[in-house]
Amino acid sequence: TRLPTEELLALLRAYDVPAGDIERATADGTLALLAIERLALTQDLRYDLAAASVGTDLPEEELRHIWRSLGFPDPQPGEQVFSDVDLENMAAVAELMHSGVVSPEVTYGMTRVIGSSMARIASALVDAVTAPDPRLDDEDGEPTELVEAPPGEALEPLSSSTGGFLSLFPDVLAQVWRRHLQVAARRRLLRGDAENGPGVVVGFADLVGFTSLAQQVSDRELASVVDRFERIAYDVVVAGGGRVVKMIGDEVMFLVDDPVSAAEIALGLADESREAAGLSDVRVGLAVGPVVEREGDAFGTTVNLAARATAIAYPGTVVVSPEVRDALADCDHVTFRAMRPRYLKNIGRVSLAVMRRSGGAPSTIRETIDERRHQMRESLRDRLGRSDSSD
C-alpha cells in the first residue's frame, strides 16, 4: 500500500501545485514537505482581516486577538489568510465568550492551549516524516537500523484514497482528548480539596552536563540524546502513575498525587538514565504541597522548591523536601541522608535530604518498562517480517 514517488507527484499535480515548485522540491529532497504544506489545508483562503470582520460580525482587533491566541501572526492588510472554516470557528469562539458561558480570560486561555498543543503535534509530525526511521531497538533501547524513508513511503497517508495522517488525525485527536479529559477530571476528584488537602508532589529531573554536550556533538546526535531522555521520562513517569507537565530539552517536570509513587518515579528516572547508553546521569528534585495549575502547567512555591532541590542535587541522586521525607516516613523501600540546611533563593533556609532505594528494594517501574519494551520489540519485528515477506 505504499505510495510511490510517481504517484505522489501525480497527486501534487492534481492539486495544481506549480511544476516549478515540484521540480525544486524533487531536486532538494523536500518533496514530502511540499506535499504536507500544500495538501494539509485543502481550503480556499478567501478573506483578509477586513472581510473576515464583516463575515463574523467581530471587530478586527478581536479577530487579531483570537488569531494570535491560536499561535498565528497578525495578517497583513489585504492578505487573504482566512477560509470559511476559519471564520466559522472564530465566530463560534466569540459567541461562546460573549454569551457569558465562559469569561474572555478563560476563552483566550483555552485558545492559547489549543494553539500551542496543535503546533507541537504538527511539528512532531513534520519531524517524523523527515527523520530517519529507527526500525528496531536492541536490548538497551538503541536503534539497530536507521532507514531514510522515501518521500512516497513517508507520505503514503496524504492520499485520500489510502487514508492515513490527514484523514486519521482528527478522529485520533478527538478520542485522545476525551480520554485525557476523563483522566484529568478523575485525578481532580481523587485529589479532593486542592487548597486544604496535602497537595501534589512536584518533580523535576534534568540531564547533567547537557550544555557542555551540546557544544561537542552534532545536531542530529544531540536530538537523539533528547529523544532518548524524553522516551525514558515518559516511560517512567507514566508507568509510575504520574503526569508529564512539560519537557524543556534536557529537563522534565512532572506531577504525582501519591508520594510513594513519586519516590519510585524519581528513583526510576535516575536508574533508567544511568543504564541508558549515551545518556549522562540525571538529578531529580521532589517537593510536595499546594500548586496552582493553569493551562496544563503548574506554578507556586512547591514548584519552585522542587526546581531548587534539583539544581543542588549531585548527578544520579534524588533530593527531596522535608515534607516529602515526612510523607515517606513509613515507606520501607527508601532511606534518607540529611543534607546540611541550604538557603534557597526566594524560599529561605530548608533542610533537604538525599533519598535512596533501600538495599534489596525492587524497582516495580523497571519491571513494567522492561516488559513493555520487550513486547514492543517483538511486535515491531513481527510487523517488519510481514512487510518484508509481502515485498
C-alpha positions as YAML, in Angstrom:
chain: A
units: angstrom
residues:
- id: 1
  name: THR
  ca: [0.00, 0.00, 0.00]
- id: 2
  name: ARG
  ca: [2.98, 2.32, -0.31]
- id: 3
  name: LEU
  ca: [2.51, 5.47, -2.32]
- id: 4
  name: PRO
  ca: [5.30, 5.54, -4.96]
- id: 5
  name: THR
  ca: [7.04, 8.82, -5.65]
- id: 6
  name: GLU
  ca: [5.48, 8.89, -9.15]
- id: 7
  name: GLU
  ca: [2.03, 8.61, -7.62]
- id: 8
  name: LEU
  ca: [2.83, 11.35, -5.13]
- id: 9
  name: LEU
  ca: [3.96, 13.60, -7.97]
- id: 10
  name: ALA
  ca: [0.69, 12.90, -9.80]
- id: 11
  name: LEU
  ca: [-1.21, 13.76, -6.64]
- id: 12
  name: LEU
  ca: [0.58, 17.11, -6.34]
- id: 13
  name: ARG
  ca: [-0.12, 17.92, -9.98]
- id: 14
  name: ALA
  ca: [-3.78, 17.03, -9.47]
- id: 15
  name: TYR
  ca: [-3.91, 19.70, -6.76]
- id: 16
  name: ASP
  ca: [-2.45, 22.23, -9.23]
- id: 17
  name: VAL
  ca: [0.85, 22.63, -7.41]
- id: 18
  name: PRO
  ca: [3.08, 24.62, -9.81]
- id: 19
  name: ALA
  ca: [5.52, 22.49, -11.80]
- id: 20
  name: GLY
  ca: [8.44, 24.69, -10.79]
- id: 21
  name: ASP
  ca: [7.73, 24.08, -7.08]
- id: 22
  name: ILE
  ca: [7.56, 20.33, -7.67]
- id: 23
  name: GLU
  ca: [10.84, 20.31, -9.62]
- id: 24
  name: ARG
  ca: [12.67, 22.29, -6.92]
- id: 25
  name: ALA
  ca: [11.33, 20.08, -4.15]
- id: 26
  name: THR
  ca: [12.30, 16.95, -6.04]
- id: 27
  name: ALA
  ca: [15.83, 18.25, -6.59]
- id: 28
  name: ASP
  ca: [16.19, 19.41, -2.97]
- id: 29
  name: GLY
  ca: [14.76, 16.21, -1.49]
- id: 30
  name: THR
  ca: [11.89, 18.15, 0.13]
- id: 31
  name: LEU
  ca: [9.03, 16.62, -1.81]
- id: 32
  name: ALA
  ca: [7.49, 15.28, 1.38]
- id: 33
  name: LEU
  ca: [7.44, 18.73, 2.99]
- id: 34
  name: LEU
  ca: [5.96, 20.30, -0.13]
- id: 35
  name: ALA
  ca: [3.16, 17.72, -0.09]
- id: 36
  name: ILE
  ca: [2.35, 18.45, 3.55]
- id: 37
  name: GLU
  ca: [2.47, 22.21, 3.03]
- id: 38
  name: ARG
  ca: [0.12, 22.10, 0.03]
- id: 39
  name: LEU
  ca: [-2.23, 19.25, 0.98]
- id: 40
  name: ALA
  ca: [-2.67, 19.74, 4.73]
- id: 41
  name: LEU
  ca: [-5.13, 22.60, 4.24]
- id: 42
  name: THR
  ca: [-7.33, 22.00, 1.20]
- id: 43
  name: GLN
  ca: [-9.43, 25.11, 1.77]
- id: 44
  name: ASP
  ca: [-9.72, 28.31, -0.21]
- id: 45
  name: LEU
  ca: [-8.22, 31.30, 1.62]
- id: 46
  name: ARG
  ca: [-10.73, 33.93, 0.55]
- id: 47
  name: TYR
  ca: [-10.82, 36.57, 3.27]
- id: 48
  name: ASP
  ca: [-8.50, 39.25, 4.54]
- id: 49
  name: LEU
  ca: [-8.91, 40.71, 8.03]
- id: 50
  name: ALA
  ca: [-11.47, 43.32, 6.95]
- id: 51
  name: ALA
  ca: [-13.61, 40.78, 5.09]
- id: 52
  name: ALA
  ca: [-13.35, 38.34, 7.99]
- id: 53
  name: SER
  ca: [-14.55, 41.05, 10.35]
- id: 54
  name: VAL
  ca: [-17.62, 41.59, 8.19]
- id: 55
  name: GLY
  ca: [-18.23, 37.85, 7.81]
- id: 56
  name: THR
  ca: [-18.08, 37.15, 11.55]
- id: 57
  name: ASP
  ca: [-19.51, 40.47, 12.77]
- id: 58
  name: LEU
  ca: [-16.48, 40.79, 15.05]
- id: 59
  name: PRO
  ca: [-14.17, 43.79, 15.45]
- id: 60
  name: GLU
  ca: [-10.83, 43.42, 13.67]
- id: 61
  name: GLU
  ca: [-8.88, 43.73, 16.92]
- id: 62
  name: GLU
  ca: [-10.87, 40.89, 18.48]
- id: 63
  name: LEU
  ca: [-10.18, 38.71, 15.45]
- id: 64
  name: ARG
  ca: [-6.48, 39.52, 15.72]
- id: 65
  name: HIS
  ca: [-6.54, 38.57, 19.41]
- id: 66
  name: ILE
  ca: [-8.18, 35.20, 18.75]
- id: 67
  name: TRP
  ca: [-5.82, 34.52, 15.83]
- id: 68
  name: ARG
  ca: [-2.77, 35.39, 17.93]
- id: 69
  name: SER
  ca: [-4.05, 33.24, 20.79]
- id: 70
  name: LEU
  ca: [-4.11, 30.31, 18.39]
- id: 71
  name: GLY
  ca: [-0.45, 30.96, 17.62]
- id: 72
  name: PHE
  ca: [-0.68, 32.66, 14.21]
- id: 73
  name: PRO
  ca: [0.88, 36.01, 13.29]
- id: 74
  name: ASP
  ca: [-1.21, 39.08, 12.53]
- id: 75
  name: PRO
  ca: [-2.31, 39.11, 8.87]
- id: 76
  name: GLN
  ca: [-1.02, 41.94, 6.74]
- id: 77
  name: PRO
  ca: [-3.52, 44.44, 5.25]
- id: 78
  name: GLY
  ca: [-5.26, 42.85, 2.28]
- id: 79
  name: GLU
  ca: [-3.64, 39.44, 2.90]
- id: 80
  name: GLN
  ca: [-6.15, 36.64, 2.34]
- id: 81
  name: VAL
  ca: [-5.39, 34.20, 5.16]
- id: 82
  name: PHE
  ca: [-8.84, 33.09, 6.34]
- id: 83
  name: SER
  ca: [-11.07, 30.33, 4.98]
- id: 84
  name: ASP
  ca: [-14.80, 29.76, 5.53]
- id: 85
  name: VAL
  ca: [-13.88, 27.18, 8.19]
- id: 86
  name: ASP
  ca: [-11.67, 29.72, 9.98]
- id: 87
  name: LEU
  ca: [-14.48, 32.26, 10.05]
- id: 88
  name: GLU
  ca: [-16.98, 29.70, 11.32]
- id: 89
  name: ASN
  ca: [-14.67, 28.58, 14.14]
- id: 90
  name: MET
  ca: [-13.69, 32.09, 15.25]
- id: 91
  name: ALA
  ca: [-17.32, 33.21, 15.21]
- id: 92
  name: ALA
  ca: [-18.23, 30.21, 17.39]
- id: 93
  name: VAL
  ca: [-15.43, 31.05, 19.86]
- id: 94
  name: ALA
  ca: [-16.55, 34.66, 20.05]
- id: 95
  name: GLU
  ca: [-20.20, 33.69, 20.52]
- id: 96
  name: LEU
  ca: [-19.25, 31.36, 23.38]
- id: 97
  name: MET
  ca: [-17.31, 34.18, 25.01]
- id: 98
  name: HIS
  ca: [-19.97, 36.85, 24.51]
- id: 99
  name: SER
  ca: [-22.77, 34.59, 25.74]
- id: 100
  name: GLY
  ca: [-21.32, 34.67, 29.23]
- id: 101
  name: VAL
  ca: [-20.91, 30.89, 29.41]
- id: 102
  name: VAL
  ca: [-17.18, 31.38, 29.88]
- id: 103
  name: SER
  ca: [-15.18, 34.52, 30.60]
- id: 104
  name: PRO
  ca: [-12.92, 36.14, 27.98]
- id: 105
  name: GLU
  ca: [-9.91, 35.20, 30.10]
- id: 106
  name: VAL
  ca: [-10.85, 31.51, 30.08]
- id: 107
  name: THR
  ca: [-11.67, 31.63, 26.36]
- id: 108
  name: TYR
  ca: [-8.34, 33.14, 25.39]
- id: 109
  name: GLY
  ca: [-6.54, 30.78, 27.76]
- id: 110
  name: MET
  ca: [-8.14, 27.77, 26.06]
- id: 111
  name: THR
  ca: [-7.31, 29.06, 22.58]
- id: 112
  name: ARG
  ca: [-3.68, 29.51, 23.66]
- id: 113
  name: VAL
  ca: [-3.54, 25.92, 24.94]
- id: 114
  name: ILE
  ca: [-5.15, 24.58, 21.76]
- id: 115
  name: GLY
  ca: [-2.83, 26.60, 19.55]
- id: 116
  name: SER
  ca: [0.37, 25.61, 21.35]
- id: 117
  name: SER
  ca: [-0.66, 21.94, 21.58]
- id: 118
  name: MET
  ca: [-1.57, 21.72, 17.90]
- id: 119
  name: ALA
  ca: [1.69, 23.46, 16.95]
- id: 120
  name: ARG
  ca: [3.66, 20.79, 18.83]
- id: 121
  name: ILE
  ca: [1.71, 17.98, 17.18]
- id: 122
  name: ALA
  ca: [2.23, 19.49, 13.73]
- id: 123
  name: SER
  ca: [5.94, 20.00, 14.35]
- id: 124
  name: ALA
  ca: [6.32, 16.43, 15.63]
- id: 125
  name: LEU
  ca: [4.60, 15.07, 12.51]
- id: 126
  name: VAL
  ca: [6.91, 17.02, 10.20]
- id: 127
  name: ASP
  ca: [9.92, 15.83, 12.21]
- id: 128
  name: ALA
  ca: [8.72, 12.23, 11.95]
- id: 129
  name: VAL
  ca: [8.30, 12.48, 8.18]
- id: 130
  name: THR
  ca: [11.72, 14.00, 7.57]
- id: 131
  name: ALA
  ca: [13.74, 11.98, 10.12]
- id: 132
  name: PRO
  ca: [15.41, 8.59, 9.60]
- id: 133
  name: ASP
  ca: [13.24, 5.67, 10.64]
- id: 134
  name: PRO
  ca: [14.55, 3.63, 13.62]
- id: 135
  name: ARG
  ca: [13.41, 0.15, 12.63]
- id: 136
  name: LEU
  ca: [14.42, -1.94, 15.63]
- id: 137
  name: ASP
  ca: [15.65, -1.40, 19.18]
- id: 138
  name: ASP
  ca: [18.31, -3.53, 20.76]
- id: 139
  name: GLU
  ca: [18.17, -4.64, 24.37]
- id: 140
  name: ASP
  ca: [19.45, -1.24, 25.52]
- id: 141
  name: GLY
  ca: [16.71, 0.61, 23.68]
- id: 142
  name: GLU
  ca: [19.09, 1.78, 20.93]
- id: 143
  name: PRO
  ca: [18.02, 1.73, 17.26]
- id: 144
  name: THR
  ca: [19.77, -1.06, 15.36]
- id: 145
  name: GLU
  ca: [18.88, 0.24, 11.91]
- id: 146
  name: LEU
  ca: [18.20, 3.72, 10.53]
- id: 147
  name: VAL
  ca: [16.43, 3.83, 7.20]
- id: 148
  name: GLU
  ca: [15.78, 7.04, 5.27]
- id: 149
  name: ALA
  ca: [12.16, 6.65, 4.17]
- id: 150
  name: PRO
  ca: [11.48, 7.55, 0.51]
- id: 151
  name: PRO
  ca: [9.16, 10.56, 0.12]
- id: 152
  name: GLY
  ca: [6.33, 8.46, -1.24]
- id: 153
  name: GLU
  ca: [6.53, 5.93, 1.59]
- id: 154
  name: ALA
  ca: [6.78, 8.62, 4.26]
- id: 155
  name: LEU
  ca: [3.74, 10.43, 2.89]
- id: 156
  name: GLU
  ca: [1.61, 7.50, 1.83]
- id: 157
  name: PRO
  ca: [-1.14, 8.85, 4.12]
- id: 158
  name: LEU
  ca: [-1.56, 12.11, 2.21]
- id: 159
  name: SER
  ca: [-3.63, 10.44, -0.46]
- id: 160
  name: SER
  ca: [-7.30, 10.49, 0.47]
- id: 161
  name: SER
  ca: [-7.70, 7.15, -1.26]
- id: 162
  name: THR
  ca: [-5.22, 5.42, 1.05]
- id: 163
  name: GLY
  ca: [-6.21, 7.16, 4.27]
- id: 164
  name: GLY
  ca: [-3.65, 7.95, 6.96]
- id: 165
  name: PHE
  ca: [-2.36, 11.02, 8.74]
- id: 166
  name: LEU
  ca: [-4.63, 13.69, 7.31]
- id: 167
  name: SER
  ca: [-7.82, 11.64, 7.39]
- id: 168
  name: LEU
  ca: [-7.00, 9.78, 10.61]
- id: 169
  name: PHE
  ca: [-5.67, 12.60, 12.81]
- id: 170
  name: PRO
  ca: [-8.96, 14.44, 13.56]
- id: 171
  name: ASP
  ca: [-10.57, 11.28, 14.94]
- id: 172
  name: VAL
  ca: [-7.43, 10.31, 16.86]
- id: 173
  name: LEU
  ca: [-7.05, 13.78, 18.37]
- id: 174
  name: ALA
  ca: [-10.70, 13.90, 19.40]
- id: 175
  name: GLN
  ca: [-10.55, 10.49, 21.09]
- id: 176
  name: VAL
  ca: [-7.23, 11.14, 22.85]
- id: 177
  name: TRP
  ca: [-8.57, 14.49, 24.07]
- id: 178
  name: ARG
  ca: [-11.67, 12.81, 25.51]
- id: 179
  name: ARG
  ca: [-9.55, 10.20, 27.28]
- id: 180
  name: HIS
  ca: [-7.25, 12.84, 28.77]
- id: 181
  name: LEU
  ca: [-10.27, 14.91, 29.82]
- id: 182
  name: GLN
  ca: [-11.65, 11.89, 31.67]
- id: 183
  name: VAL
  ca: [-8.31, 11.21, 33.37]
- id: 184
  name: ALA
  ca: [-7.83, 14.88, 34.36]
- id: 185
  name: ALA
  ca: [-11.30, 15.03, 35.91]
- id: 186
  name: ARG
  ca: [-10.75, 11.75, 37.76]
- id: 187
  name: ARG
  ca: [-7.44, 12.97, 39.18]
- id: 188
  name: ARG
  ca: [-9.02, 16.17, 40.47]
- id: 189
  name: LEU
  ca: [-11.86, 14.17, 42.05]
- id: 190
  name: LEU
  ca: [-9.46, 11.82, 43.79]
- id: 191
  name: ARG
  ca: [-7.20, 14.66, 44.90]
- id: 192
  name: GLY
  ca: [-10.06, 16.39, 46.74]
- id: 193
  name: ASP
  ca: [-9.66, 19.86, 48.23]
- id: 194
  name: ALA
  ca: [-6.72, 21.42, 46.41]
- id: 195
  name: GLU
  ca: [-6.28, 24.23, 48.96]
- id: 196
  name: ASN
  ca: [-6.70, 22.34, 52.24]
- id: 197
  name: GLY
  ca: [-5.51, 18.88, 51.17]
- id: 198
  name: PRO
  ca: [-1.96, 17.50, 51.33]
- id: 199
  name: GLY
  ca: [-1.18, 18.87, 47.90]
- id: 200
  name: VAL
  ca: [0.58, 17.22, 44.99]
- id: 201
  name: VAL
  ca: [4.17, 16.03, 44.53]
- id: 202
  name: VAL
  ca: [6.12, 18.11, 42.02]
- id: 203
  name: GLY
  ca: [9.23, 16.64, 40.45]
- id: 204
  name: PHE
  ca: [11.98, 17.88, 38.17]
- id: 205
  name: ALA
  ca: [14.71, 15.84, 36.50]
- id: 206
  name: ASP
  ca: [17.46, 17.13, 34.24]
- id: 207
  name: LEU
  ca: [20.41, 15.70, 32.39]
- id: 208
  name: VAL
  ca: [23.76, 16.64, 33.89]
- id: 209
  name: GLY
  ca: [26.27, 18.24, 31.52]
- id: 210
  name: PHE
  ca: [23.80, 18.82, 28.69]
- id: 211
  name: THR
  ca: [25.07, 22.32, 27.89]
- id: 212
  name: SER
  ca: [28.61, 21.03, 27.52]
- id: 213
  name: LEU
  ca: [27.43, 18.09, 25.43]
- id: 214
  name: ALA
  ca: [25.57, 20.40, 23.05]
- id: 215
  name: GLN
  ca: [28.89, 22.04, 22.14]
- id: 216
  name: GLN
  ca: [30.63, 18.74, 21.39]
- id: 217
  name: VAL
  ca: [28.20, 16.74, 19.24]
- id: 218
  name: SER
  ca: [26.27, 17.28, 16.01]
- id: 219
  name: ASP
  ca: [22.68, 18.49, 15.94]
- id: 220
  name: ARG
  ca: [21.48, 15.02, 14.97]
- id: 221
  name: GLU
  ca: [23.36, 13.39, 17.83]
- id: 222
  name: LEU
  ca: [22.00, 15.97, 20.26]
- id: 223
  name: ALA
  ca: [18.47, 15.37, 19.00]
- id: 224
  name: SER
  ca: [18.99, 11.64, 19.56]
- id: 225
  name: VAL
  ca: [20.04, 12.29, 23.16]
- id: 226
  name: VAL
  ca: [16.98, 14.47, 23.81]
- id: 227
  name: ASP
  ca: [14.69, 11.89, 22.21]
- id: 228
  name: ARG
  ca: [16.16, 9.10, 24.33]
- id: 229
  name: PHE
  ca: [15.77, 11.15, 27.52]
- id: 230
  name: GLU
  ca: [12.21, 12.12, 26.60]
- id: 231
  name: ARG
  ca: [11.29, 8.49, 25.96]
- id: 232
  name: ILE
  ca: [12.69, 7.45, 29.35]
- id: 233
  name: ALA
  ca: [10.92, 10.33, 31.09]
- id: 234
  name: TYR
  ca: [7.52, 9.45, 29.65]
- id: 235
  name: ASP
  ca: [8.00, 5.71, 30.24]
- id: 236
  name: VAL
  ca: [8.98, 6.12, 33.87]
- id: 237
  name: VAL
  ca: [6.56, 8.91, 34.85]
- id: 238
  name: VAL
  ca: [3.50, 7.39, 33.20]
- id: 239
  name: ALA
  ca: [4.33, 3.85, 34.35]
- id: 240
  name: GLY
  ca: [4.50, 5.20, 37.92]
- id: 241
  name: GLY
  ca: [1.12, 6.91, 37.71]
- id: 242
  name: GLY
  ca: [2.36, 10.47, 37.25]
- id: 243
  name: ARG
  ca: [1.77, 13.12, 34.59]
- id: 244
  name: VAL
  ca: [4.44, 14.78, 32.49]
- id: 245
  name: VAL
  ca: [3.73, 18.52, 32.63]
- id: 246
  name: LYS
  ca: [6.38, 19.59, 30.15]
- id: 247
  name: MET
  ca: [9.73, 18.77, 28.60]
- id: 248
  name: ILE
  ca: [12.26, 21.57, 28.11]
- id: 249
  name: GLY
  ca: [15.11, 19.93, 26.23]
- id: 250
  name: ASP
  ca: [17.19, 18.35, 28.96]
- id: 251
  name: GLU
  ca: [14.60, 18.76, 31.74]
- id: 252
  name: VAL
  ca: [11.26, 17.16, 32.57]
- id: 253
  name: MET
  ca: [8.65, 18.43, 35.04]
- id: 254
  name: PHE
  ca: [6.05, 16.00, 36.39]
- id: 255
  name: LEU
  ca: [3.23, 15.83, 38.92]
- id: 256
  name: VAL
  ca: [2.25, 12.84, 41.07]
- id: 257
  name: ASP
  ca: [-0.62, 12.59, 43.55]
- id: 258
  name: ASP
  ca: [0.90, 9.85, 45.73]
- id: 259
  name: PRO
  ca: [4.28, 10.42, 47.48]
- id: 260
  name: VAL
  ca: [5.19, 6.71, 47.37]
- id: 261
  name: SER
  ca: [4.63, 6.62, 43.61]
- id: 262
  name: ALA
  ca: [6.57, 9.87, 43.26]
- id: 263
  name: ALA
  ca: [9.54, 8.34, 45.09]
- id: 264
  name: GLU
  ca: [9.52, 5.32, 42.77]
- id: 265
  name: ILE
  ca: [9.33, 7.60, 39.72]
- id: 266
  name: ALA
  ca: [12.24, 9.76, 40.91]
- id: 267
  name: LEU
  ca: [14.46, 6.76, 41.64]
- id: 268
  name: GLY
  ca: [13.34, 5.12, 38.40]
- id: 269
  name: LEU
  ca: [14.42, 8.16, 36.39]
- id: 270
  name: ALA
  ca: [17.85, 8.04, 37.99]
- id: 271
  name: ASP
  ca: [18.15, 4.27, 37.39]
- id: 272
  name: GLU
  ca: [16.93, 4.27, 33.79]
- id: 273
  name: SER
  ca: [19.13, 7.19, 32.74]
- id: 274
  name: ARG
  ca: [22.15, 5.57, 34.37]
- id: 275
  name: GLU
  ca: [21.53, 2.36, 32.42]
- id: 276
  name: ALA
  ca: [20.80, 4.02, 29.06]
- id: 277
  name: ALA
  ca: [23.67, 4.10, 26.61]
- id: 278
  name: GLY
  ca: [24.76, 7.59, 25.60]
- id: 279
  name: LEU
  ca: [23.00, 9.42, 28.42]
- id: 280
  name: SER
  ca: [24.59, 11.22, 31.33]
- id: 281
  name: ASP
  ca: [23.19, 10.86, 34.83]
- id: 282
  name: VAL
  ca: [20.12, 12.81, 35.82]
- id: 283
  name: ARG
  ca: [19.50, 14.68, 39.05]
- id: 284
  name: VAL
  ca: [16.00, 14.77, 40.49]
- id: 285
  name: GLY
  ca: [14.21, 17.02, 42.98]
- id: 286
  name: LEU
  ca: [10.87, 16.41, 44.72]
- id: 287
  name: ALA
  ca: [8.61, 18.67, 46.80]
- id: 288
  name: VAL
  ca: [5.03, 18.25, 47.98]
- id: 289
  name: GLY
  ca: [2.43, 20.88, 48.69]
- id: 290
  name: PRO
  ca: [-0.22, 23.07, 47.07]
- id: 291
  name: VAL
  ca: [0.26, 24.12, 43.46]
- id: 292
  name: VAL
  ca: [-1.54, 26.43, 41.07]
- id: 293
  name: GLU
  ca: [-2.50, 24.54, 37.91]
- id: 294
  name: ARG
  ca: [-3.33, 26.64, 34.87]
- id: 295
  name: GLU
  ca: [-3.46, 25.82, 31.16]
- id: 296
  name: GLY
  ca: [-1.80, 22.46, 31.74]
- id: 297
  name: ASP
  ca: [1.14, 23.96, 33.65]
- id: 298
  name: ALA
  ca: [1.81, 24.27, 37.39]
- id: 299
  name: PHE
  ca: [3.14, 27.17, 39.46]
- id: 300
  name: GLY
  ca: [3.79, 28.18, 43.06]
- id: 301
  name: THR
  ca: [6.19, 27.76, 45.94]
- id: 302
  name: THR
  ca: [6.10, 23.95, 45.79]
- id: 303
  name: VAL
  ca: [7.17, 24.05, 42.14]
- id: 304
  name: ASN
  ca: [9.98, 26.49, 42.93]
- id: 305
  name: LEU
  ca: [11.19, 24.31, 45.81]
- id: 306
  name: ALA
  ca: [11.33, 21.19, 43.61]
- id: 307
  name: ALA
  ca: [13.28, 23.11, 40.97]
- id: 308
  name: ARG
  ca: [15.76, 24.48, 43.53]
- id: 309
  name: ALA
  ca: [16.23, 20.99, 45.02]
- id: 310
  name: THR
  ca: [17.05, 19.63, 41.57]
- id: 311
  name: ALA
  ca: [19.63, 22.36, 40.97]
- id: 312
  name: ILE
  ca: [21.69, 21.38, 44.02]
- id: 313
  name: ALA
  ca: [21.42, 17.59, 43.61]
- id: 314
  name: TYR
  ca: [24.51, 15.64, 42.62]
- id: 315
  name: PRO
  ca: [24.43, 13.60, 39.39]
- id: 316
  name: GLY
  ca: [22.41, 10.42, 39.76]
- id: 317
  name: THR
  ca: [20.79, 11.44, 43.07]
- id: 318
  name: VAL
  ca: [17.31, 12.41, 44.23]
- id: 319
  name: VAL
  ca: [16.91, 15.35, 46.64]
- id: 320
  name: VAL
  ca: [13.60, 15.80, 48.48]
- id: 321
  name: SER
  ca: [11.96, 18.47, 50.62]
- id: 322
  name: PRO
  ca: [11.27, 17.90, 54.34]
- id: 323
  name: GLU
  ca: [7.56, 17.41, 53.58]
- id: 324
  name: VAL
  ca: [8.32, 14.59, 51.12]
- id: 325
  name: ARG
  ca: [10.58, 12.93, 53.67]
- id: 326
  name: ASP
  ca: [7.83, 13.14, 56.30]
- id: 327
  name: ALA
  ca: [5.26, 11.73, 53.88]
- id: 328
  name: LEU
  ca: [7.55, 8.73, 53.24]
- id: 329
  name: ALA
  ca: [8.46, 8.11, 56.88]
- id: 330
  name: ASP
  ca: [6.65, 4.73, 56.88]
- id: 331
  name: CYS
  ca: [7.92, 3.62, 53.45]
- id: 332
  name: ASP
  ca: [10.35, 0.70, 53.78]
- id: 333
  name: HIS
  ca: [11.60, 0.99, 50.19]
- id: 334
  name: VAL
  ca: [13.59, 4.20, 50.69]
- id: 335
  name: THR
  ca: [16.14, 5.67, 53.06]
- id: 336
  name: PHE
  ca: [17.28, 9.25, 53.58]
- id: 337
  name: ARG
  ca: [20.53, 11.06, 54.29]
- id: 338
  name: ALA
  ca: [20.10, 14.54, 55.69]
- id: 339
  name: MET
  ca: [21.92, 17.37, 53.92]
- id: 340
  name: ARG
  ca: [23.16, 20.44, 55.71]
- id: 341
  name: PRO
  ca: [20.49, 23.18, 55.65]
- id: 342
  name: ARG
  ca: [20.60, 25.23, 52.47]
- id: 343
  name: TYR
  ca: [19.42, 28.73, 51.75]
- id: 344
  name: LEU
  ca: [17.32, 28.60, 48.58]
- id: 345
  name: LYS
  ca: [16.64, 31.77, 46.63]
- id: 346
  name: ASN
  ca: [13.18, 33.26, 47.30]
- id: 347
  name: ILE
  ca: [12.35, 30.34, 49.60]
- id: 348
  name: GLY
  ca: [14.63, 30.56, 52.63]
- id: 349
  name: ARG
  ca: [16.57, 28.03, 54.69]
- id: 350
  name: VAL
  ca: [15.47, 24.43, 54.03]
- id: 351
  name: SER
  ca: [16.64, 21.09, 55.41]
- id: 352
  name: LEU
  ca: [16.72, 18.87, 52.33]
- id: 353
  name: ALA
  ca: [17.61, 15.17, 52.18]
- id: 354
  name: VAL
  ca: [19.03, 12.72, 49.64]
- id: 355
  name: MET
  ca: [16.68, 9.80, 49.01]
- id: 356
  name: ARG
  ca: [17.97, 6.36, 48.07]
- id: 357
  name: ARG
  ca: [16.41, 2.99, 47.46]
- id: 358
  name: SER
  ca: [16.69, 0.62, 50.42]
- id: 359
  name: GLY
  ca: [19.05, -2.33, 49.94]
- id: 360
  name: GLY
  ca: [17.30, -5.05, 48.01]
- id: 361
  name: ALA
  ca: [14.15, -2.99, 47.37]
- id: 362
  name: PRO
  ca: [12.67, -3.90, 43.97]
- id: 363
  name: SER
  ca: [12.06, -1.41, 41.19]
- id: 364
  name: THR
  ca: [8.49, -2.02, 40.06]
- id: 365
  name: ILE
  ca: [8.80, 0.59, 37.31]
- id: 366
  name: ARG
  ca: [11.84, -1.15, 35.81]
- id: 367
  name: GLU
  ca: [9.87, -4.40, 35.53]
- id: 368
  name: THR
  ca: [6.94, -2.62, 33.89]
- id: 369
  name: ILE
  ca: [9.11, -0.78, 31.37]
- id: 370
  name: ASP
  ca: [11.24, -3.83, 30.52]
- id: 371
  name: GLU
  ca: [8.12, -5.88, 29.78]
- id: 372
  name: ARG
  ca: [6.61, -3.06, 27.71]
- id: 373
  name: ARG
  ca: [9.78, -2.64, 25.64]
- id: 374
  name: HIS
  ca: [10.06, -6.40, 25.08]
- id: 375
  name: GLN
  ca: [6.51, -6.56, 23.78]
- id: 376
  name: MET
  ca: [7.10, -3.52, 21.56]
- id: 377
  name: ARG
  ca: [10.26, -5.04, 20.04]
- id: 378
  name: GLU
  ca: [8.53, -8.36, 19.33]
- id: 379
  name: SER
  ca: [5.55, -6.61, 17.77]
- id: 380
  name: LEU
  ca: [7.78, -4.42, 15.60]
- id: 381
  name: ARG
  ca: [9.88, -7.38, 14.44]
- id: 382
  name: ASP
  ca: [6.71, -9.26, 13.56]
- id: 383
  name: ARG
  ca: [5.34, -6.36, 11.54]
- id: 384
  name: LEU
  ca: [8.64, -5.81, 9.70]
- id: 385
  name: GLY
  ca: [8.82, -9.52, 8.98]
- id: 386
  name: ARG
  ca: [5.38, -9.50, 7.41]
- id: 387
  name: SER
  ca: [6.24, -6.36, 5.42]
- id: 388
  name: ASP
  ca: [9.47, -7.91, 4.05]
- id: 389
  name: SER
  ca: [7.69, -11.12, 3.05]
- id: 390
  name: SER
  ca: [4.95, -9.17, 1.25]
- id: 391
  name: ASP
  ca: [7.56, -7.26, -0.79]
...
